[in-house]
Amino acid sequence: MLTKEEAYDFAEHWLSAWNAHDLDQIMEHYDDQVELSSPVAVQLLDDPEGWVVGKAGLKAYFQKGLTAYSQLSFNLIDVL
C-alpha cells in the first residue's frame, strides 16, 4: 500500500510525463499486459470496440492521441 506522499509523488510523475508529452516516460506507468477500453480509442483507432491490448498497442494509441490533441494537459486536483 502506498503512503499519501508516495501516491502524490506517483501522480506528479504521471502528470509530468503526460504534460511533457514524453511517451517513454508515460509508458513507464504501464505493464506489458495492459488492456484499455476507451471511447476515445473508438474514435482514434476507428475500432468499434475501443480496446487496446499490450504495451506496444497502448504506446501506438497514446502517440495518435498526443498527435491529435497536441494541447493536451492535466492538472492534479487530488489523490485518493
C-alpha positions in Angstrom: 0.0 0.0 0.0 1.3 3.5 -0.9 1.6 6.2 1.7 -0.2 9.5 0.8 3.2 11.0 0.0 4.1 8.1 -2.3 0.7 8.4 -4.0 1.3 12.1 -4.7 4.8 11.5 -5.9 3.4 8.9 -8.4 0.7 11.2 -9.5 3.1 14.1 -10.0 5.4 11.8 -12.1 2.5 10.7 -14.2 1.3 14.3 -14.7 4.8 15.5 -15.6 5.2 12.7 -18.2 1.8 13.5 -19.8 2.2 17.3 -19.7 5.6 17.0 -21.3 4.1 14.6 -23.9 7.1 12.3 -23.2 5.8 9.0 -24.5 8.7 6.9 -23.0 8.0 8.4 -19.5 4.3 7.8 -19.9 4.8 4.2 -20.8 6.8 3.5 -17.6 3.5 3.6 -15.8 2.0 0.6 -17.7 2.6 -3.2 -17.6 3.3 -5.2 -20.7 0.0 -6.9 -20.3 -2.1 -3.7 -20.1 -5.6 -3.7 -21.6 -7.6 -0.4 -22.0 -11.1 0.3 -23.2 -11.9 3.9 -24.1 -14.5 5.8 -26.2 -11.6 7.9 -27.4 -9.9 4.7 -28.7 -13.1 4.0 -30.7 -12.6 7.3 -32.5 -8.8 7.5 -32.8 -8.3 3.8 -33.8 -11.5 3.6 -35.9 -12.3 0.5 -33.8 -15.9 0.0 -32.7 -14.7 -2.0 -29.6 -12.2 0.7 -28.4 -9.9 -2.0 -26.9 -6.2 -1.5 -26.8 -4.2 -4.6 -25.8 -0.5 -4.8 -24.8 2.1 -2.1 -24.2 3.1 -1.7 -27.8 -0.6 -1.2 -28.8 -1.1 1.3 -26.0 2.0 3.2 -27.0 0.8 3.5 -30.6 -2.7 4.6 -29.3 -1.2 7.2 -27.0 1.1 8.5 -29.8 -2.0 9.0 -32.0 -3.7 10.8 -29.1 -0.8 13.1 -28.4 -0.7 14.0 -32.1 -4.4 14.5 -32.4 -4.6 16.5 -29.1 -1.4 18.5 -29.2 -2.5 20.8 -26.4 -3.5 18.0 -24.0 -2.6 18.7 -20.4 -3.6 17.6 -17.0 -3.9 19.3 -13.6 -3.8 17.4 -10.3 -6.9 18.0 -8.2 -6.4 15.3 -5.6 -5.0 11.9 -5.0 -7.3 9.2 -3.5 
